Each structure stands twice: as C-alpha cells, then as structure tokens.
Amino acid sequence: MICEDCNSRKATVHMTKIIQGKKEEVHLCEECARAKEALNFENSLSIHNFLAGLLDINADPQFQTQYSGVQQCSQCGATYDRFKHMGRLGCSQCYEVFRERLAPLIRKVQGNVNHTGKAPKRAGGIIRLRREVNQLKQQLREAIHQQAFEKAAELRDQINELEGRIEGM
C-alpha cells in the first residue's frame, strides 16, 4: 500500500479513527506521519497514554472518590498510580490487590476478565470442542435455573453429541 500523502513511499503507519460510529482510515509512510504530526512516536504510542485513554479516570468523579487513598501491593510495594504510569504491574499479587480497578480495563481490552487463550486451528479441534461443551454446560445451568426445561433438553442433547465426538477422537 502506498502513502496517501506523498504517493511514493510504502505506507507503514496505519491509523483508524472511529468517531460516533464513522470509521476513517489513514495510511501514511513514517516520514509523512512525522511531518504531519499525525503520530507523536515518542508519546502517543506509550502504554501510559494507552491505559489512560482506556481508563479515562479524570472524566469519572465516582471512580476517583471510590478509590481515594493509596493502595499498595504488600508483596512488591507497587501502587496503582505506578501501574498507570509504567503500564506494568509489579508482581502476580498485584492482580489480586488491584482486582477491582483492573477488571474494567481487562474487560475493555480483552472482552472478558477470564483468560481463555487460543487453540491452533489444525491441532486444536478437541480443545475447541471441550470449550464448547463447557459453554453449553453453563447455558444448561442457566436454563435449569430459569426453569426453561425445553431449552435445557436441547442443550443436554448438544452436550451429549459433542462429548460423543470428543470420545471418538
């Protein structure tokens, strides 16, 4: 792809802006991007600015009052402010200490708080089937809880069919 500005160099900087549902894409070479100041390479791509944009803490006064006071990890001494600035947690214990504050950020970035990982398409068939069975079992529990017994019977049949396929592999 060629730079949209100079029409001579290869576009290596690809920006997508979505404003009020309208998507706009710009493809520039690194030189034109720097010249236009479309990207400030030293600052705008930092993890600090990325996290600050996702959290948008300054705009939410409820968030500020809810978490007033300095919270510190007892294992490594890291604070949440340090995480916001550095973009890294100090240790594995920090995930527990800052759980309430991290959950919205993780959900925003990954779409879920629980890590599910990925499975290779060629070799991951059985893994995908087991995940699907687990999801169906969760749906089955919800259907039983809601007393939607016809739906529960359908889910049970799907689970049995998938478990049979897993055993046959």
N, C-alpha and C positions, 0 to 999 in steps of 0.2 A: 504494500500500500504506500502511496506517495503522499508526502506532506501536503496538506490542504492550503498552506500559506505560501511556501516557496515553489511548490510543484516540481521540485528537482531531487530532493533527498528522500530517503526512506523514512516513513513515519514510525517513530519508536515510542512516542508519547500518545497514549490513547485515553482521552477523558470522556466520561459520560456524566452528564448532569441530568437529574430528574427533578423538575420543579413543577409542583402542582400537577403531577401525572404526565407532564410533557417531557419526553426524552430527547436530549440533544447530545450528539456525539461529535467530538473534535479529534482529528488525527494530525499530529504535528511531528516534525523532526525535533530532536533535542535542542538544536540551535534556535529554531523559531519559537519553541516553547519558552526558552530562557529569555529571548528578546522580547516576547510579548508579556513576560512575567505571568504567563498563564499558570505556571507552576513555580513555586519557590522551592527548589530542590532541597535546600538545607532544612526548611522549616515545615512546609505543608505536608510532607510525607512522613513526618516523625510519628512515632507511636503515641507520643504525648498528645499531639493535635488530633490524631485519630480517635483516641479514647475520650478526649474532652468533647469532641463533636458527637460521639455516640451517647455519652452520659448527659451532656447539656445540663450540668449541675446548676450553673448560675441561673438558669431560667426557672428552676423549680424550688421555690422557697420551702415547701413542705419537706423536700429532701434534705435541705440544709438544717432545718430545725430537728428533724427526726434523728439525724446523725451528728448532732453537735457534740463536741468533746472529741479528744484524740483517742482513737482506738489503736492498740498496738499489739502485734503478734508476740506472745510470750516466748516463743521458741527463737525467733530471729530478730525481734525488735522492730520489724518493718511496720510502717503506718500506711493507711490508705492513701494519704496525700503523696507519699513516696511512690506508691504504685501508679497514681495518676500522672506523676511527673516522669517516672522511669519507664512505665509500661510493663514492668515485671514484678512479680511477687517475690518475696524473699525466700520462702520455703513452702513445702507442701501444707504445713499447718495454716498458712495464710488463707488458703481456700476455705477453711472452716471458720477462721476468725472473721473474715470479711464476706462470708456467705451471702448475707442479706444484700450487701451492696454490689457484689459481683453477679448475682443471679440475673438481674435485668440486663446487664451488659452481655453476659454469655448468651442469654436468650436472644438478644438483638443480633448478635454476630452469627450464632450457630443455628438459631431457630428452635433450640431445645437446651435445657440445662443438663440433661444426661448425655454422656458421651456414648455414641453408638458405633463410631468407627466406620470403615468401609471394607467391603469384601471384593476381591478381584472377580471380574465378570466370568472368566473362564473357570476358575477353581472355586469360586465362592457360592456355587449353587446350593449346597446343603446349608451353608451359613444363612443365605437369604431365606431359605425355606423355614429354618428354625426361628428366624426373626419374625417371619410372617405368622408362624404358629403362635409365638409369644404375643404378638399384637392381637391376633384373633382371640386368644385366651383372655386378654384384658377386656376386649369388647364383649366377650361372653359373660365375664363377671359383671360388667356394667348392665348388660341386658337382663341378667337374672335379678340384679338389684332393682332395676326399673320394672320388673315383672313383665318383660317383653319376651314371653316364652317361645313364640313362633320364631322370632329373630334369634333367640338363644339356640333353638334347634337347628336352624340354618348354620349358625356359627359352629356348633358342635360337629355337624356333618363336614364342614370345610376343614376343621381341625383334624378330624379322623382321616380325611382324604390326604391331607398334607403329611401327616405323620406316617401314613402308609407309604407315601412316595419317599420319605426320608429313610424308612427302614429298607426300602428296595434299592437304595443307592449303594 
